[in-house]
Amino acid sequence: MTAIGVTGYLFYLGESILALISMVVFGKLIVFHFIMEYFDRKNPKKQKNNQNMERIKI
């Protein structure tokens, strides 16, 4: 929602170049989010309680 608001406000102000730049930047972030969520759901080995996580020994 923030990305739409910022881009829309920049178009309203007449800053079309900045609005296009913000669309590209926000678009990449949104696509990255969906890709990461897809891979998280695809990996069945991941456990929610992190029982298999190694501890760092000092």
N, C-alpha and C positions, 0 to 999 in steps of 0.2 A: 504494500500500500504506500509506503514511503517513496519508493521509486516512482510510482505513478504520480504521486503528488508533486515531487520535485520536478519531474519532467514536464508535467502539465503546467506548473507554475512558470517554468522557464519559457514554454511556448506562449503562455499568457503575457509575459513580459516582452515578448518579441525576440528573445535570445534563442533563435532556432539552432545555431551552431552548438551552443552549450547544451541545449536540450537533446540534440542528436548524440553528443558525446556522453551525456548521462544515460541515455537509452542503451548505448553500447556497453558502458561500464556496468550498469545495473543488470543488463541482459546476461553478460558473462557471469556475474555473481549468481544469478538465479539458475542459470543452466548448470553451473558448478555444483550448486546445492542439490539439484535433482539428480545429477550424476553420482554424487557421493551417497545420497540416500539409496539409490538403486543398488550400488555395490554393497552397502551395509545390509540391505535386505537379502542380497544374493548370497552372502557369506553365512552359511548355517553354523560354522564353527564358533562364531563369536558368541560369548556368553555374557549375559547381563550383569552377573555378580562378580565377574573378573576373577574366578577361582584359578584359572590357569596362568595368571599374570606372574612373571618372575619378579622377585624382589631384588633390589640392588643392595649388595652387601658392602659395607664400608670397612 
